[in-house]
Amino acid sequence: MKKTSHAPLVDYGLPGPFICSRKKLLILSVKLGLHLRKNSHSQRIGIILPPGLAGTIANLAVLFAGKIPVNLNFSLGSNIAENLIQKAEIKTIISATKMMNKFPDFPWTNDLFEISTWLQKISLTPYRLIKEAILLQFPYQLARFFLKIPSKIDSEEATLLFTSGSSGEPKGVVLTHQNILSNCSQINRLGLFDKDAKILANLPLFHSFGFTVSTCFPLLYNIPFVTVPSPLDVKSGLHAIQKERITFLLGTPTFLRGFLNKGKSEDFESIRYVVAGAEKTESSFKKKWEEFANCSYLEGYGLTETSPGISFNLPKEGSREGSVGHLFSDIECKTIHPETREDLKVGESGLLCFRGPNIFSGYLNDLQKTNEVLTKENWFVTGDIGYLDQDDFLFIKGRLSRFSKIGGEMVPHETIEARIKQILFGNEENEASLLIIGKSDENKGEQLILVIDQEIDFPKLRKNLSENGLPNLWIPKKIQVIAEFPILPTGKVDFLSLKKWVG
């Protein structure tokens, strides 16, 4: 295999690892961009592709065509997907035959561009790229003019991403060029990515983590990245880590657990950092990674609406126990009371609010929901409960939706879950999953139900919780055993499906 240390992209989703130079990636993207500019009649273009060469070229080409890429979640039900396509006014979709065959019920539009065939034709007739290759040698302004690549204003829409829909219908998050560029700059200013950095990019392109952190960021800052079609394809991921000497492994705890279960210590010899986000990391999981792989496990925090990064833990003195990291540069944070919306003092837990250049501009065609989360002073009210300490380290207590109001008291689900895990399993490693779900109750507003994937002595657990000082209101009244928790393609628990099942 050729040396790949300076290659911007190595695709492990093809029959053999395909190495694409930075120059070739640019030429192919410009070529396709010219085609889309001429032949596509919708401003937003849907993209249904996994991480890889085709997905990267498609996103760049849409931008070069002066249009807006919308990476669509191909695992959504056809009704939801069709609704999102209509909401985004998408007429053209870029995909590949494999994806079309794999998801035949997806509501494909009439205007479909099959990128795999296009790439094959180009590879057989490379002379068709000569014009673009020559023009790209011109000074930037001249090249942009002749190749018809439009200049963009920072405040214009760069991409549309849909939220995971873990607690309701997905919302269309409009991110501007400033949002994406600012967040990439904030990540770069962490100083973590040196000249030897190499990223494993296996997160879906419709995931804000996968779009910004493992695609836009390495492209902008010339960091080699190696793609694998899915974070669930652990075998290919481990192979890529070993062969390409990956230094950064990104993912959610759900996805990262598969690497721990199937990998060996020697598989992670090159890994220096495991970067986790999107869901809470248990301290025992972090410790297991660091001992098993001899690396630093770094947790961050963000949301689709924040492009996505807000905070990040750095190695050693750059972290705090229990924190999701120090605020990125240029981000302000405050907390407000969940009910009165009054500002709270620094260090007091409340609804987290952020303001900064990477905060989104609003939800697509939904002024009501936009006004609910964006104040007149440009504060984004997240729906997460937490606080910021005196040193600007962020601590998350949980989602507001993961609190129940019982007898007038706010009851935190995650605190109860942690106490139950301590009683059931102590400090032992256990792969059991459990969650507290709130269900409406006529007398007290809500009742708590423990959902768990194994049989336990529930009366004994309730007694132990009481003896360990847990308030009676906080002790779950019922238990339901589930074979397997529903997981979204983003790696998060599908709370909407779980609540329907419990209800």
C-alpha positions in Angstrom: 0.0 0.0 0.0 1.2 3.5 -0.8 2.2 5.8 2.0 -0.9 7.8 3.1 0.4 10.2 5.8 -0.3 13.3 3.6 -3.5 12.0 1.9 -6.6 13.9 2.9 -8.9 10.9 2.4 -8.5 7.1 2.4 -11.8 5.3 1.8 -12.2 1.9 3.4 -15.8 1.5 2.2 -14.6 0.4 -1.3 -13.4 -3.1 -2.3 -9.8 -2.0 -1.4 -8.7 1.1 0.5 -8.8 4.0 -2.0 -6.4 6.9 -1.6 -7.6 10.2 -2.9 -5.1 13.1 -3.0 -6.3 16.6 -1.9 -5.8 17.9 -5.5 -7.9 15.1 -7.1 -10.6 15.5 -4.4 -10.9 19.2 -5.4 -10.9 18.6 -9.1 -13.6 16.0 -8.9 -15.8 18.2 -6.6 -15.4 21.2 -8.9 -16.4 19.0 -11.9 -19.5 17.7 -10.3 -20.3 21.1 -8.9 -20.5 22.5 -12.5 -22.8 19.7 -13.5 -25.1 20.3 -10.5 -25.2 24.0 -11.1 -26.4 23.5 -14.7 -28.7 20.5 -14.2 -30.2 20.7 -10.7 -33.2 23.1 -10.2 -33.5 23.0 -6.4 -31.5 25.2 -4.1 -31.2 22.4 -1.5 -29.8 19.1 -2.7 -30.3 15.9 -0.7 -27.4 13.6 -0.1 -27.9 10.0 0.9 -24.4 8.5 1.2 -22.2 7.1 4.0 -18.9 8.6 5.0 -16.3 8.2 2.2 -15.1 9.5 -1.1 -18.5 9.8 -2.8 -20.1 11.5 0.3 -17.3 14.0 0.6 -17.3 14.9 -3.1 -21.1 15.2 -3.1 -21.0 17.7 -0.2 -18.2 19.8 -1.7 -19.8 19.7 -5.2 -23.1 21.0 -3.9 -21.3 23.9 -2.1 -19.2 24.7 -5.2 -22.5 24.7 -7.2 -23.7 27.5 -5.0 -26.4 25.2 -3.5 -27.1 23.8 0.0 -26.2 20.1 0.9 -28.8 18.3 3.1 -27.4 15.0 4.3 -30.6 12.9 4.9 -31.0 10.2 7.5 -31.7 7.1 5.3 -32.9 5.0 8.2 -35.9 7.1 8.9 -39.4 5.7 8.2 -40.6 6.6 4.7 -43.3 8.9 6.0 -41.0 11.0 8.1 -38.3 11.1 5.4 -40.9 12.2 2.8 -42.0 15.0 5.1 -38.5 16.2 5.6 -37.7 16.2 1.9 -40.9 18.3 1.2 -40.1 20.6 4.1 -36.6 21.2 2.7 -38.0 21.6 -0.8 -35.5 19.0 -2.2 -36.0 18.0 -5.8 -32.5 16.5 -6.5 -30.9 13.7 -4.5 -27.4 12.4 -4.8 -26.9 8.8 -3.9 -25.4 5.5 -5.1 -27.0 2.3 -6.4 -26.0 0.3 -3.3 -27.9 2.8 -1.1 -30.9 2.7 -3.4 -31.0 -1.0 -3.3 -30.5 -1.1 0.5 -33.4 1.3 1.1 -36.0 0.7 -1.6 -38.8 2.1 0.5 -37.1 5.5 0.9 -39.1 8.3 -0.8 -36.6 8.9 -3.6 -37.2 12.0 -5.8 -37.6 11.7 -9.5 -34.4 13.7 -10.1 -31.7 11.2 -8.8 -28.0 11.6 -9.5 -26.1 8.2 -9.2 -22.6 9.3 -8.2 -20.9 5.9 -8.3 -21.5 5.5 -12.1 -20.3 9.1 -12.6 -17.1 8.4 -10.7 -16.5 5.3 -12.7 -16.9 7.1 -16.0 -14.5 9.8 -14.9 -11.9 7.2 -13.9 -12.1 5.7 -17.4 -11.9 9.1 -19.1 -9.6 11.2 -16.9 -9.0 13.6 -19.8 -12.5 15.1 -19.0 -10.9 16.7 -15.9 -8.2 18.5 -17.8 -10.1 21.8 -18.1 -10.8 21.9 -14.3 -7.3 20.9 -13.4 -5.8 23.7 -15.6 -8.2 26.4 -14.3 -7.5 25.4 -10.7 -3.9 26.5 -11.3 -5.0 30.1 -11.8 -5.0 32.6 -9.0 -7.9 32.0 -6.6 -10.2 34.8 -7.9 -9.7 33.9 -11.5 -10.2 30.2 -10.9 -13.4 30.9 -9.0 -14.7 33.1 -11.8 -14.0 30.7 -14.7 -15.3 27.7 -12.7 -18.4 29.6 -11.7 -17.9 29.0 -8.0 -20.0 31.6 -6.2 -18.7 33.6 -3.2 -20.8 33.2 -0.1 -21.8 35.6 2.6 -21.0 34.3 6.1 -24.7 34.7 7.2 -26.0 32.6 4.3 -27.2 29.0 4.8 -24.4 26.5 4.4 -26.2 23.3 5.2 -29.4 22.0 6.7 -29.2 19.2 9.3 -32.1 17.5 11.0 -32.1 16.7 14.7 -32.0 13.1 15.7 -35.7 13.0 16.6 -34.9 11.1 19.9 -37.8 12.9 21.7 -40.0 14.1 18.8 -40.1 14.8 15.1 -36.8 15.9 13.7 -36.3 19.7 13.3 -34.5 21.3 10.5 -31.4 23.2 11.8 -30.2 25.9 9.5 -26.4 26.4 9.9 -24.6 29.2 8.2 -21.1 29.4 6.7 -20.1 31.4 9.8 -21.5 28.7 12.1 -19.5 25.9 10.5 -16.3 27.9 9.9 -16.4 29.2 13.5 -16.8 25.8 15.0 -14.0 24.3 13.0 -11.8 27.2 14.0 -12.7 26.7 17.7 -11.8 23.0 17.4 -8.5 23.9 15.7 -7.6 26.4 18.5 -7.7 23.5 21.0 -4.1 22.7 19.7 -4.8 19.0 19.9 -4.4 18.1 16.2 -0.6 18.1 15.4 1.1 17.2 12.1 0.8 13.5 12.9 -2.9 13.6 13.5 -5.1 11.2 11.5 -8.9 10.8 12.1 -11.1 7.8 11.7 -14.3 9.2 10.1 -17.1 6.7 10.5 -20.0 8.8 11.9 -23.0 9.4 9.6 -22.8 12.6 7.5 -26.4 13.5 8.6 -25.0 13.6 12.2 -23.6 17.1 13.1 -20.6 15.4 14.7 -19.9 13.5 11.5 -20.5 16.4 9.2 -18.5 19.1 11.0 -15.9 17.4 13.1 -14.9 14.4 11.0 -15.5 15.9 7.5 -15.4 19.7 7.3 -12.7 20.2 10.0 -10.1 17.8 8.5 -10.8 19.2 5.0 -10.3 22.8 6.1 -7.2 22.2 8.2 -5.6 19.6 5.9 -5.8 16.7 8.4 -5.7 13.2 6.8 -8.9 11.3 7.5 -9.8 7.7 6.9 -13.5 6.8 6.2 -15.5 3.7 7.1 -19.1 3.5 6.0 -20.6 3.0 9.5 -19.6 3.2 13.2 -21.3 -0.2 13.6 -18.8 -1.8 11.1 -16.3 -2.4 13.9 -14.3 -5.0 11.9 -13.5 -2.4 9.1 -12.9 0.2 11.7 -10.3 -1.9 13.5 -8.7 -2.8 10.2 -8.4 0.9 9.2 -7.0 1.9 12.6 -4.3 -0.7 12.4 -3.3 -0.2 8.7 -3.5 3.6 8.7 -2.2 4.2 12.2 -5.2 6.3 13.2 -4.5 8.7 16.1 -8.1 10.0 16.7 -11.1 7.8 17.2 -14.4 9.7 17.3 -17.8 8.5 18.4 -20.6 8.2 20.9 -20.2 5.9 23.9 -22.8 3.5 22.2 -20.6 3.2 19.1 -17.3 3.2 21.0 -18.5 0.2 23.1 -18.4 -2.0 20.0 -14.7 -1.3 19.6 -13.9 -2.2 23.2 -16.0 -5.4 22.9 -14.4 -6.7 19.7 -10.9 -5.1 19.7 -7.7 -6.1 21.4 -5.3 -3.8 23.2 -2.8 -4.1 20.3 -5.4 -3.0 17.8 -5.3 0.5 19.4 -1.6 0.9 19.6 -1.6 4.1 17.4 -4.7 5.7 19.1 -3.7 8.7 21.2 -7.2 10.1 21.8 -10.7 8.8 21.9 -13.1 11.7 21.4 -16.7 11.2 22.7 -19.8 13.2 22.6 -23.6 13.2 21.9 -24.4 11.2 25.1 -23.1 10.9 28.6 -19.9 8.9 29.3 -19.8 6.8 32.5 -16.6 7.3 34.5 -16.0 3.5 34.5 -16.2 3.4 30.7 -13.7 6.3 30.3 -11.3 4.5 32.7 -11.7 1.2 30.9 -10.8 2.8 27.6 -7.7 4.6 29.0 -6.4 1.4 30.6 -7.2 -0.9 27.7 -6.0 1.3 24.9 -3.4 3.4 26.7 -4.9 6.6 25.4 -6.7 9.7 26.6 -10.5 9.6 26.6 -11.7 13.1 26.0 -15.4 14.0 26.4 -17.0 17.0 24.8 -20.5 18.6 24.6 -22.5 20.0 21.8 -25.8 20.0 19.9 -26.8 20.1 16.3 -27.9 23.7 16.9 -24.3 24.6 17.9 -22.6 23.2 14.8 -22.0 21.1 17.1 -19.2 21.9 19.6 -19.6 23.9 22.8 -17.0 22.5 25.2 -14.2 20.0 25.3 -11.9 18.3 27.8 -8.2 18.4 27.1 -5.6 16.0 28.5 -4.3 16.3 32.1 -4.9 19.8 33.5 -7.3 20.7 30.7 -10.1 18.6 32.2 -12.2 18.4 35.3 -13.7 15.3 36.9 -17.4 15.0 35.9 -17.2 17.9 33.4 -17.8 17.9 29.7 -15.0 20.3 29.2 -13.9 23.9 29.0 -16.0 26.3 26.9 -14.7 26.8 23.4 -13.3 30.3 22.6 -15.9 33.0 21.8 -18.7 31.2 23.5 -20.7 32.8 26.4 -22.8 30.7 28.8 -25.4 31.5 31.4 -28.0 29.5 33.3 -31.7 30.4 33.8 -34.4 29.0 36.1 -36.3 26.3 34.2 -39.7 27.8 35.1 -39.3 31.5 35.8 -36.5 31.9 33.2 -34.7 34.3 35.5 -30.9 34.5 35.3 -29.0 32.4 37.9 -25.6 33.0 39.5 -22.4 31.4 38.1 -22.2 27.9 39.5 -26.0 27.5 40.0 -27.7 24.7 38.0 -30.4 25.7 35.6 -31.3 25.7 31.9 -28.1 26.1 29.9 -28.0 29.0 27.5 -25.2 29.8 25.0 -24.3 32.6 22.7 -21.5 32.6 20.1 -20.6 32.5 16.4 -21.4 28.8 16.0 -25.0 29.1 17.3 -27.6 28.3 14.6 -29.8 30.9 13.0 -33.1 29.1 13.5 -35.3 26.1 12.6 -36.4 25.7 9.0 -39.9 27.1 8.4 -40.7 27.0 12.2 -40.8 30.5 13.7 -42.6 29.3 16.8 -40.0 26.7 17.8 -37.2 29.1 16.8 -38.6 31.8 19.1 -38.9 29.2 21.9 -35.1 28.6 22.0 -33.6 31.8 20.6 -34.0 34.9 22.6 -34.0 38.5 21.3 -30.5 38.8 22.8 -29.4 35.8 20.7 -29.2 33.4 23.6 -29.8 29.8 22.6 -31.8 28.0 25.4 -30.7 24.4 25.1 -33.1 22.3 27.1 -30.2 20.9 29.1 -29.8 21.3 32.8 -26.3 22.1 34.1 -23.9 24.8 35.3 -20.6 26.5 34.5 -18.0 26.7 37.2 -15.7 29.7 37.9 -13.0 28.3 35.5 -15.5 28.0 32.6 -15.8 24.2 32.9 -19.2 22.9 31.9 -21.2 20.3 33.9 -24.3 18.6 32.6 -27.0 17.3 34.9 -29.3 16.1 32.2 -32.0 17.0 29.7 -35.0 19.0 31.0 -37.0 16.3 29.3 -35.2 13.8 31.5 -36.7 15.3 34.6 -40.1 14.5 36.0 -42.2 17.0 38.0 -43.7 15.0 40.8 -45.6 16.7 43.6 -44.1 20.0 42.5 -40.5 18.7 42.7 -38.1 18.4 39.8 -36.8 14.8 39.9 -33.7 14.0 37.8 -33.8 10.7 36.0 -30.0 10.4 35.5 -29.3 10.8 39.2 -31.7 7.9 40.0 -30.2 5.7 37.2 -26.7 6.3 38.6 -27.9 5.3 42.1 -29.6 2.1 40.8 -26.4 1.1 38.9 -24.3 1.6 42.0 -26.7 -0.7 44.1 -27.1 -3.4 41.4 -23.5 -3.6 40.1 -21.3 -1.6 42.5 -18.0 -0.8 40.8 -18.1 -3.8 38.6 -18.2 -3.5 34.8 -21.6 -4.4 33.6 -23.1 -4.1 30.1 -26.6 -4.0 31.5 -28.7 -1.0 30.2 -31.3 0.8 32.3 -33.3 4.0 32.1 -35.9 5.9 34.1 -38.9 6.9 32.1 -41.6 9.3 33.3 -45.2 8.4 32.7 -48.2 10.7 33.3 -50.0 10.2 36.6 -53.4 11.8 37.6 -52.5 12.2 41.2 -48.9 13.4 41.2 -48.2 14.6 37.7 -45.9 11.7 36.8 -44.7 8.3 38.0 -41.3 6.8 37.5 -40.8 3.5 35.6 -37.5 1.6 35.6 -36.8 0.1 32.1 -34.0 -2.5 32.2 -32.7 -5.2 29.9 -32.5 -8.0 32.5 -34.6 -9.5 35.3 -33.8 -8.1 38.9 -35.4 -8.3 42.3 -37.4 -5.1 42.1 -38.9 -5.0 45.6 -35.4 -5.5 47.0 -34.0 -2.7 44.8 -36.8 -0.3 46.0 -35.9 -1.1 49.6 -32.2 -0.5 49.0 -32.9 2.8 47.4 -34.9 3.9 50.4 -32.3 2.7 52.9 -29.6 4.6 50.8 -31.4 7.9 51.4 -33.2 8.3 48.1 -36.4 10.4 48.6 -39.6 8.4 48.2 -40.7 10.5 45.2 -37.5 9.5 43.4 -38.0 5.7 43.8 -39.5 4.1 40.6 -42.9 2.6 41.2 -42.9 0.1 38.4 -40.4 -2.0 36.3 -40.5 -3.1 32.7 -38.0 -5.5 31.2 -37.0 -4.9 27.6 -34.9 -7.2 25.4 -33.0 -4.4 23.7 -33.1 -0.6 23.9 -34.1 1.1 20.6 -31.0 3.0 19.3 -31.1 5.8 16.7 -28.4 5.8 13.9 -26.8 8.7 15.7 -26.0 6.4 18.6 -28.6 7.9 21.0 -31.4 6.1 22.7 -34.7 6.5 20.8 -36.7 7.9 23.7 -39.8 8.5 21.6 -40.1 4.8 20.7 -39.2 3.8 24.3 -41.9 6.0 25.8 -44.5 4.7 23.3 -43.5 1.1 24.3 -43.7 1.9 28.0 -47.0 3.8 27.5 
